[in-house]
Amino acid sequence: MRIGSFRYDTTEALFDGSVTVEGVDTTMMTGATLPDVFTQFVRGDTAVSEFGMTFLLRALDQGAPYVVIPAFPCRAFRHSTIYVHAGSGITGPADLVGRTIGEFGVYGQDPGTWMKGVLADEYGFRPEQNRWVVGGLDTPLPRGFEFTTHPHPDDVDVSFAPPDDTLSAMLARGAIDALFTANVPQPFLDGSPDVARLFPDYEPLERDWYARTGIFPFMHAVVARRDLLEAHPGLARALYTAFLAAKEAGAERYRRFRRLYETPVMVPWLNPLVERNDALLGDDWWPYGVAANRFALEGFLRHHHEQGMSRRYTVEDIVAPELLDT
């Protein structure tokens, strides 16, 4: 069985073979980009795969027989990933009204869904009040999103960036006022005075939001075909157990690093960061299973529906029935 994923701390043990799927001969596959991983799954090159949540819901709306294994290998807090043109006059969320905002790849990416949802809940943000430009971040938008549909609500103005332009360049010169992105734009990394974060001191905001909501936003879940799991009783549980064990192996590396005063890694003062995270997140920073993620799952499903991107799904609609007890 071929399984698709990026190589993360959470999946490395599956790639190096120290964790296996019980009773199944597996080959791990990855790609140069995440759209490559997703494309492999949609066209049947892999039987099980990491898959973006928004792409999953779009596929389900089209009748795809996909079901979630409640393992979430990719997460990130999102206050930090909203950027603005420094000359735009945007100093807070209220200033986004009526502005032109860039978004990478497709309208309603996983990060974009979370960002719009958080801003809506916290600040009353309404995407239909903005103009949206979809494009590539630091290179012109590449091919690679053919695996998905591209819906957007009729009342939201969405257009594409010029084929030879990038969202980073457009933001730096003020052609767009803001940018919702998964990755850090190169002009910001280069120290450009023209690109700034909407929330410069984002860590306290993200920590406070987690303390109030208990949500560590996930972008992707592990997904399989429903008919595959029905044809092989016990496979869903074996896959979940393997992904859980791989994640725990990654977590144990950090526990070991802490005992060794960070010497295996190049990050100074990592121990104090780990201690702060333990105090806020508890022993399991990166939980798998339905119980620990139900509120986050319900939040993403609500945001996606409220943003006009899918029908209103429930957790029971999307998760493998035999894993609802996890």
C-alpha positions as CSV (number, residue, x, y, z in Angstrom):
1,M,0.0,0.0,0.0
2,R,1.3,3.4,-0.9
3,I,0.8,6.2,1.6
4,G,1.4,9.9,0.7
5,S,2.7,12.6,3.1
6,F,5.2,15.3,3.5
7,R,8.2,14.4,5.7
8,Y,7.4,16.1,9.0
9,D,8.5,15.4,12.6
10,T,5.1,13.8,12.8
11,T,5.7,11.4,9.9
12,E,9.4,10.8,9.8
13,A,9.2,7.5,11.7
14,L,6.9,6.2,8.9
15,F,9.5,7.2,6.3
16,D,12.5,5.7,8.1
17,G,10.6,2.5,8.9
18,S,10.8,2.7,12.6
19,V,7.0,2.7,12.7
20,T,5.0,0.5,10.4
21,V,1.3,-0.2,9.7
22,E,0.5,-3.5,11.4
23,G,-0.3,-6.2,8.9
24,V,0.2,-4.0,5.8
25,D,3.3,-3.8,3.5
26,T,3.5,0.0,2.9
27,T,5.6,2.4,0.8
28,M,5.8,6.0,1.8
29,M,5.6,8.6,-1.0
30,T,6.0,12.3,-0.9
31,G,6.4,15.1,-3.5
32,A,8.2,18.4,-4.1
33,T,5.2,20.3,-3.0
34,L,2.1,19.6,-1.1
35,P,-0.1,19.9,-4.2
36,D,2.0,17.1,-5.6
37,V,1.2,14.9,-2.6
38,F,-2.5,15.7,-3.0
39,T,-2.5,15.1,-6.7
40,Q,-1.0,11.6,-6.2
41,F,-3.9,10.7,-3.9
42,V,-6.7,12.1,-6.2
43,R,-5.4,10.3,-9.2
44,G,-5.0,7.0,-7.3
45,D,-1.2,6.8,-7.0
46,T,-1.6,6.5,-3.2
47,A,-4.3,4.7,-1.3
48,V,-4.0,6.8,1.8
49,S,-2.7,10.4,2.1
50,E,-2.3,13.6,3.9
51,F,-4.9,15.9,2.4
52,G,-5.8,19.5,2.9
53,M,-9.1,20.0,4.8
54,T,-10.6,22.5,2.4
55,F,-9.8,20.2,-0.6
56,L,-11.4,17.3,1.3
57,L,-14.6,19.2,1.8
58,R,-14.6,20.3,-1.9
59,A,-14.1,16.7,-3.0
60,L,-16.9,15.5,-0.7
61,D,-19.2,18.1,-2.2
62,Q,-18.4,16.5,-5.6
63,G,-19.3,13.0,-4.2
64,A,-15.7,11.7,-3.6
65,P,-15.7,8.6,-1.4
66,Y,-13.1,10.0,1.1
67,V,-13.0,9.6,4.8
68,V,-10.8,11.0,7.5
69,I,-8.4,9.0,9.7
70,P,-8.2,11.5,12.6
71,A,-4.4,12.1,12.4
72,F,-3.3,15.7,11.7
73,P,0.3,15.9,10.6
74,C,0.4,19.6,9.7
75,R,-0.6,22.4,12.1
76,A,0.2,26.1,12.5
77,F,-1.2,29.1,14.3
78,R,-2.3,31.7,11.9
79,H,-2.3,35.3,13.4
80,S,1.3,35.5,12.2
81,T,0.6,34.7,8.5
82,I,-1.4,37.8,7.6
83,Y,0.8,40.5,5.9
84,V,0.1,44.1,4.9
85,H,1.7,46.7,2.7
86,A,3.4,49.1,5.0
87,G,2.0,52.1,3.2
88,S,-1.6,50.9,3.1
89,G,-2.6,52.5,6.4
90,I,-3.7,49.1,7.7
91,T,-2.9,49.0,11.4
92,G,-5.5,46.5,12.6
93,P,-8.2,44.1,11.4
94,A,-10.8,46.9,11.1
95,D,-8.7,48.5,8.4
96,L,-9.0,45.4,6.2
97,V,-12.6,46.4,5.1
98,G,-12.8,47.2,1.4
99,R,-9.2,46.3,0.7
100,T,-7.6,44.0,-1.9
101,I,-6.2,40.9,-0.4
102,G,-4.0,38.2,-1.9
103,E,-4.3,34.5,-1.2
104,F,-2.0,31.7,-2.4
105,G,-3.1,29.0,-4.8
106,V,-6.9,29.0,-4.5
107,Y,-9.5,31.1,-2.7
108,G,-10.2,29.4,0.6
109,Q,-6.9,27.5,1.2
110,D,-6.7,25.8,4.6
111,P,-4.7,28.7,6.1
112,G,-7.0,31.2,4.5
113,T,-10.1,29.4,5.9
114,W,-8.7,29.6,9.4
115,M,-7.5,33.2,9.0
116,K,-10.9,34.4,7.8
117,G,-12.6,32.4,10.5
118,V,-10.5,33.7,13.3
119,L,-10.9,37.3,12.1
120,A,-14.6,36.8,11.7
121,D,-15.1,35.4,15.2
122,E,-12.7,37.9,16.9
123,Y,-13.1,41.1,14.9
124,G,-16.3,40.8,12.7
125,F,-14.3,40.3,9.5
126,R,-16.5,39.6,6.4
127,P,-14.6,38.3,3.3
128,E,-17.3,39.6,0.9
129,Q,-16.3,43.2,1.8
130,N,-13.0,42.6,0.1
131,R,-11.5,42.0,-3.3
132,W,-9.4,38.9,-3.5
133,V,-6.5,38.1,-5.8
134,V,-5.3,34.5,-6.1
135,G,-1.7,33.8,-7.2
136,G,1.7,32.3,-6.5
137,L,3.6,33.6,-3.5
138,D,7.2,34.1,-4.7
139,T,6.9,32.6,-8.2
140,P,4.0,33.0,-10.6
141,L,1.2,30.6,-9.8
142,P,2.3,27.2,-11.0
143,R,0.3,24.3,-12.3
144,G,-0.5,21.8,-9.5
145,F,-4.0,22.7,-8.3
146,E,-5.9,20.7,-11.0
147,F,-6.7,18.1,-8.4
148,T,-9.3,20.3,-6.9
149,T,-12.4,22.4,-7.7
150,H,-12.2,26.2,-7.4
151,P,-15.5,27.4,-5.9
152,H,-16.1,30.8,-4.4
153,P,-19.3,32.5,-3.3
154,D,-21.1,34.6,-5.9
155,D,-20.9,37.7,-3.6
156,V,-17.1,37.5,-3.3
157,D,-14.9,39.3,-5.8
158,V,-12.1,36.8,-6.8
159,S,-9.6,37.2,-9.6
160,F,-6.2,35.8,-10.5
161,A,-2.9,37.6,-10.4
162,P,-1.3,38.3,-13.8
163,P,0.5,35.2,-15.1
164,D,4.0,36.8,-14.7
165,D,3.4,38.4,-11.3
166,T,3.6,37.1,-7.7
167,L,1.7,38.0,-4.6
168,S,4.9,38.9,-2.8
169,A,5.9,41.4,-5.4
170,M,2.3,42.8,-5.6
171,L,2.3,43.3,-1.8
172,A,5.7,44.9,-1.8
173,R,4.7,47.5,-4.4
174,G,1.2,48.1,-3.0
175,A,-0.7,46.4,-5.8
176,I,-2.5,44.5,-3.1
177,D,-3.1,45.8,0.4
178,A,-2.8,42.5,2.4
179,L,-1.8,38.9,2.0
180,F,-3.2,35.7,3.6
181,T,-0.5,33.1,3.1
182,A,0.8,29.8,4.5
183,N,4.5,30.7,4.0
184,V,6.5,33.8,4.8
185,P,6.9,36.1,1.7
186,Q,10.4,36.6,0.5
187,P,10.4,40.4,0.8
188,F,9.6,40.1,4.5
189,L,12.5,37.6,4.9
190,D,14.7,40.1,3.1
191,G,13.8,42.8,5.5
192,S,11.7,44.9,3.1
193,P,10.3,48.0,4.7
194,D,7.3,47.7,2.5
195,V,5.9,44.5,4.0
196,A,4.8,44.0,7.6
197,R,2.7,41.7,9.7
198,L,-0.9,42.7,10.5
199,F,-0.1,41.4,14.1
200,P,3.6,42.2,14.7
201,D,3.5,40.8,18.2
202,Y,1.6,37.7,17.2
203,E,2.8,35.1,19.7
204,P,0.9,36.5,22.7
205,L,-2.2,36.8,20.5
206,E,-1.9,33.2,19.3
207,R,-1.2,31.9,22.8
208,D,-4.2,33.8,24.2
209,W,-6.4,32.5,21.4
210,Y,-5.3,28.9,22.2
211,A,-5.9,29.5,25.9
212,R,-9.5,30.6,25.1
213,T,-10.4,28.1,22.4
214,G,-8.2,25.1,22.9
215,I,-7.6,25.0,19.1
216,F,-4.2,24.4,17.6
217,P,-5.2,24.8,13.9
218,F,-4.6,21.9,11.6
219,M,-4.3,22.3,7.9
220,H,-4.4,18.6,6.8
221,A,-5.8,15.3,7.9
222,V,-4.9,11.7,6.8
223,V,-7.6,10.6,4.3
224,A,-8.5,7.2,2.7
225,R,-11.1,6.0,0.3
226,R,-14.2,4.8,2.2
227,D,-14.6,1.7,0.1
228,L,-10.9,0.7,0.8
229,L,-11.6,0.8,4.6
230,E,-14.9,-1.1,4.2
231,A,-13.1,-3.8,2.2
232,H,-10.4,-4.3,4.9
233,P,-11.8,-4.3,8.4
234,G,-9.3,-3.1,10.9
235,L,-7.3,-1.1,8.4
236,A,-8.6,2.3,9.6
237,R,-7.5,1.4,13.1
238,A,-4.1,0.2,12.0
239,L,-3.5,3.4,10.0
240,Y,-4.5,5.6,12.9
241,T,-2.3,3.6,15.3
242,A,0.7,4.0,13.0
243,F,0.3,7.7,12.4
244,L,-0.2,8.2,16.2
245,A,3.0,6.2,16.9
246,A,5.0,8.2,14.4
247,K,3.8,11.4,15.9
248,E,4.7,10.2,19.4
249,A,8.2,9.2,18.1
250,G,8.6,12.8,16.9
251,A,7.5,14.2,20.3
252,E,9.9,11.9,22.1
253,R,12.8,13.4,20.2
254,Y,12.0,16.8,21.6
255,R,11.7,15.3,25.1
256,R,15.2,13.8,24.6
257,F,16.5,17.1,23.3
258,R,15.3,18.7,26.5
259,R,17.2,16.2,28.6
260,L,20.3,16.9,26.5
261,Y,20.0,20.7,26.7
262,E,19.2,21.1,23.0
263,T,22.6,19.9,21.8
264,P,21.2,17.8,18.9
265,V,19.5,20.9,17.4
266,M,20.7,24.3,16.4
267,V,18.0,26.3,18.2
268,P,19.3,28.2,21.3
269,W,17.0,28.6,24.3
270,L,14.8,25.8,23.0
271,N,14.3,24.4,26.5
272,P,12.5,27.6,27.9
273,L,10.3,27.5,24.8
274,V,9.4,23.8,25.4
275,E,8.7,24.6,29.1
276,R,6.4,27.5,28.1
277,N,4.6,25.3,25.6
278,D,4.2,22.5,28.2
279,A,2.6,25.0,30.6
280,L,0.0,26.1,28.0
281,L,-0.4,23.0,25.8
282,G,0.1,20.2,28.3
283,D,2.0,17.0,27.7
284,D,0.5,16.4,24.2
285,W,1.0,19.5,22.1
286,W,-0.2,17.7,18.9
287,P,-3.2,15.5,19.8
288,Y,-4.7,13.0,17.4
289,G,-8.1,11.4,17.6
290,V,-11.6,12.8,17.6
291,A,-12.2,13.6,21.2
292,A,-9.1,16.0,21.5
293,N,-9.9,17.6,18.1
294,R,-13.7,17.7,18.0
295,F,-14.0,21.4,18.8
296,A,-11.3,22.3,16.2
297,L,-12.9,20.0,13.6
298,E,-16.3,21.6,14.2
299,G,-14.7,25.0,14.0
300,F,-13.1,24.4,10.6
301,L,-16.3,22.8,9.3
302,R,-18.3,25.9,10.5
303,H,-15.8,28.4,9.0
304,H,-15.7,26.6,5.7
305,H,-19.5,26.6,5.5
306,E,-20.0,30.2,6.7
307,Q,-17.5,31.3,4.0
308,G,-19.7,29.7,1.4
309,M,-17.2,27.0,0.5
310,S,-19.1,23.8,1.2
311,R,-22.3,22.4,2.7
312,R,-22.5,22.1,6.5
313,Y,-20.7,18.9,7.4
314,T,-20.5,17.3,10.9
315,V,-17.6,15.4,12.4
316,E,-19.6,12.2,11.9
317,D,-20.0,12.9,8.2
318,I,-16.2,13.0,7.5
319,V,-14.5,10.7,10.0
320,A,-14.2,6.9,9.6
321,P,-17.0,5.5,11.7
322,E,-14.7,3.0,13.4
323,L,-12.5,5.8,14.7
324,L,-15.2,8.1,16.2
325,D,-14.2,6.6,19.6
326,T,-10.6,7.9,19.4
